[in-house]
Amino acid sequence: MTIEDTRPRSARYVGRSVQRVEDPRLLSGQGRYVDDITLPGMLHAAFVRSPHARARILNIDASDALALDGVVAVYTAADLAWLNPMVATGPMRDGILAHSRTPLATDVVRHVGDPVAVVLARSPYLAEDGRDLVDVEYEPLEPVLDPLAALEPDSPLVDEALGTNNISHLEESAGDVERAFAEADHVTRLRFHSGRSTAAPIECRGVVAKYEDRAGGRYTIWASTQMPHLLRMFVAPVLGVPEGRVTISSPDVGGAFGLKCTVFPEDVVIPAVAKLSGRPVKWIEDRWENLAAGVHSKDMICTMEIAAKADGTMTAFRGHFVTDSGAFSSIPFTPLVDSQCAGIYLTSCYDVRDVAYSVDNPLTNKCQIGAVRGVGWVPGQLAREVAIDQLARELGKDPVELRLQNMIGPDVYTTAFGQTYDGGSYAEALEKARDAVDYASFRERQAKAREEGRYIGVGFSPFVEPTGWATASAAAGGLPNGYYDTASVTVEPDGSVTVTTGLHSHGQGHETTLAQVTADELGVPMESVRVVFGDTDSSVFGMGTYASRSAVLGFGSIRESAGQVRDRLLRLAAILLEADPGDVELVDGVAGVKGVPGKTVPLQQIALFGYFGGTARPEDVQRDALTATSGYSPGETYANGCAAAVVEVDVETGLVEVEQLVAVEDCGVQLNPTIVKGQVAGAIANGIGVALLEDLVYEDNGEFVSGSLLHYLYPSTTEVPELDLLTIETPSAVSVGGVKGVGEAGTISAPAAIVNAIADALSPFGVVIDRTPVTPEYLRRKLRDAERTREAS
Amino acid sequence: METRQGNVAVEMTVNGEPMVGIAEPRTLLSDFLRHGLGMTGTHVGCEQGVCGACTVLIDGQPARSCLTFAVQAEGCRVDTVEGMAEGGALSDVQEAFRAEHGLQCGFCTPGFLAATEALLAENPDPTDDEIRDYLSGNICRCTGYQGIIAAVRRAAQTRKAASA
C-alpha cells in the first residue's frame, strides 16, 4: 500500500526521536498542577462521604463543624437545589437509559464515597477537621452488590426512579451465528471475570474555582481534566449558565488514563460553593477518594463461546458481557464504554464472519464504571484470547498456528460488524512476537524446567486497537456522535509560530509532537513553535485527549491549517523574491528560490510583510493575515500488534514472575518513536497490574477495602521487567500522514498474554484461569482445588 | 517559638537557603514546603507513604515528606527538586531523565530524582537490579519504568565519566 507523502523534506522532524519540549519545565519543579494554584482569599473544601454502600440519609447536623474556628461553611444538597441535575445518556445515543443525579446525595447514598456534604475552611487541615465533625445519621439499606443478582426482577433497585437496575441491554449479531454453532465440530466455552481496576494516576483529581459577580456572573474553574471544552459543555448547564460564562483551565495534569475524561460531581460542587461562599475554593482529592469515588473500570463477567471446525478454523464467536456498572452512569461515556467495547470489536484480527454479542449494565452500590485506559477492549481481549488458547488445547493445536490460521490479511478489511480496518500487520506482529520469545525452542526449555519442578509458560495476545476517535470510528464502535478536532496556526509578526488545539496533553508530550508536525508543515525550526492547549479561553474548541486520538487528530488538523498558512507565506515570499510562488521553498525558516542559490528571505521578514505590507499583499492575506484554523475528523484508524509473555509460576506460593514481555506495536507512521515506546511501555506496565495485582475489593456488606495504595497495588520497578519493545510501521490507509494512535495498546494486550502464559505454565495441573487479577492467593486456591480433584479421581 | 494558636516557627535549610515558616505541629513537611514556603515542585500522590512522589532529601537521606512533620525537619538540610538545576542548567540526573524519556506527566518525577540522587550518593555504580530495588518505593504510572531505569544507568555513567 502506498501513501502519498507530501510532507516537505526539509526539516523532517516527524519520525525522529526529538527530545521533549516539556521536560526541562517538569524536571526542574516548574510544572503547574492544579494543587499549585493559589488564589487570594481562597477556601479549602473537604467532602463528607458515605461510609455505607446504600443508606437513607435521615439527618445532617453540621453545628459542631460550624462551631470549629476556621470552618466557614457546610453545604448539603439542600443548599445546591438551584443546580440542574447531572445527566448521563451518552451524548446523543440510544440504547441506554438516561441517568440523572444530584451532585450531592439528597435522600439516599448509593456507594461508599458518595458525596453528602462539603465543608469549607481556611485550610485543608481545618476543612478535614470540620468534615469529621459533620454528623450524618443514616439508615442502612440492603445494598445491591452482585451484578447478576441485580438483573433479577426481585432485586432491590439502586435507583428507584429508573424502575430497573439494568440501564442498558444491547444485542447485535452478524451472519448466522446459530447455524455456525449448530454445525460446529467443536465448541469451546469460557466464563471469565475481568477484575475491577482503575486508573489511579499519581496526581489525584482536583478543582479550584472562583465566581465573579460581573457580566451576569462568571465561573473560572481549574480542573485536572483531559477535556477542558467538553467539561465546560457538561458543567455549564448544571450551573445554569451559558458556556460563555465558564472558563475551564486544565494546567499540567499528573496523569489521567481516562479517569479524567469523566465529569464528576466535584466539578460542579466546587464552582457552586465558590458562588455561595463568595470566595475562591480549592478541593484536592485524596487517595482514598480517588480509589473509592472516582471511576472504576473493567469489572465484567464475560461469557465467550467459539465455534470451530476440527481443523481449527474458527467459524463463530458469541459473547455476553455484564458490566458491574456501579451506582451511577458515568458522564459522558456511560458504562457502555466497557461492555459495548468488549462486544462490538469481538472479532479483532480474526476472519470470523458469524458473530454475536449481548451486554447488560446493571447498576450496583459501588463506584461508577467509567473510561480507563483500554476500556472494555481489555475484558473483551481477555475473554477471546483466553478462549482461543483453551480451544487450541482442546483441539491439540498450537495456539500460535491456530491464530495465524484464522487471521485476516494485511489489507483494508471490513469486519462482520462493519468496522473498516485501515490495513495492518496482524499476522506479522504475531510472528514477530513469537520469534522474540524464541518459541521454537521454548517447549524444550519448558519441558526441562518441569523436570526440575519449575513451571514456565508462554502466552500470546494479538490485538487491534481502535484509535483516532472521530466521527467514523465512534460510529463503527456503536457511538454515533460527531467527534473531530480543530487546530489554529498563527505565524506571528516575528515569524514565531503559535498553535492552539482543544486536544490536551497529560504526559503524552503534545508540546513536542505537535510542534514537530507544525515545524515540518511550515518549514520552520521546531524551537520557534509553541503549542497552546488546556484553556477554553485561549484554545480553539476541541474534544480533548482520550481514546488514543490525539496523534491522528492533531496531525490532521495541524497539517491542514499549517498548510494554508504555508501557502500564504510562499506567495508573500514570492512577491519579496520577485519569483513565481511555485519556485519558492521554505526550509528552516528561510524562503529561497529553487535553483537560485543566495536569493533568500527570512521568515521574519515574510511575516512582517504579511502583517504590514499593505496592498502589496495578496487579498486573502490582507483579510486573514497569517492565521488559519481547520478541523479534522479522520476515517477509521486501527493500530495493531501483539504481546507475548513468558512467566514462571511458583506453585508453592502462587507467585507469578514475568520473565519476559514482548510488545510488538504497529501504530502506523510514528511521530516520535521514543514517545511511542514510552506510551507502549506505560500501557504494558498497566496491563501487568491488571493481570496480576490491581483489584478494587468490596466486602459482602458493600464496604470498600481497597482505599489505599497499600491495598490497591501498582506495578513497581520490581514487577515490570525490561520490556522488549518492537515496532512495525504500516501507514494508515486513511489518515493524514498515515498516523494511527497508540495510547492503550499495551493495556489491551498484556493481560491476556500473561493469563495465557500462566495457564500454559500450569497446564500439567489442569488449572483453568477464569479471572483477573491472578493473585497468589487465587492461584494457590486453584492449585489446591486441582490437587483435590486429582486425588478424588 | 509558639503562637497563640499553638503554631510554631520552623527553620530549615532548603536547597542551601535558610528558610523559616509558621506551621501547626501537625503540618506535614510536604504541605510546609508546598504551601508554607511556596515550593510546589515536591508533589503529593497518596499521603500514605506508598507512592514516593513526595520524596525529598533530609540531611542527604531520602524521606517521604508526606510522612514527616515539618517540625521534625527543624534545623535540617532539606533538598528538593527546585535545587537541582544550577543556574538554569539541568543537573546530570535531570539531563539523563530527559535523554532517556524517564518522565511523561512529570508528577512522580521530583520523587524519582530525589531517590536517584540518594542512590548514586550511596552506590555510584549500581547494577540494574540494585536500581530496581532502590527505586521500588517510587511509583510511576506513565512510563513502565523503562526510561527511568535507563536514566539512572546513564546518570551513573555520566557521573563516573565526569569524576574519572
Interface residues (C-beta under 8 A of the other chain):
Chain A: Q19 R20 E22 D23 P24 R25 L26 L27 S28 G29 Q30 G31 R32 Y33 D35 D36 T38 P124 Y125 A199 A200 P201 I202 E203 C204 D252 V253 G254 G255 A256 F257 D286 R287 H506 G507 Q508 G509 T674 I675 K677 G678 V680 A681 G682 A683 I684 A685 N686 S708 L709 L710 Y714 S716 T717 T718 V720 E722 L723 L725 G746
Chain B: E24 R26 T27 D31 R34 H35 M39 T40 G41 T42 H43 V44 G45 C46 E47 Q48 V50 C51 A53 T80 V81 E82 M84 A85 L90 Q94 F97 R98 A99 H101 L103 Q104 C105 G106 F107 C108 T109 P110 L113 D128 I131 R132 D133 L135 S136 G137 N138 I139 C140 R141 C142 T143 G144 Y145 Q146 G147 I148 I149
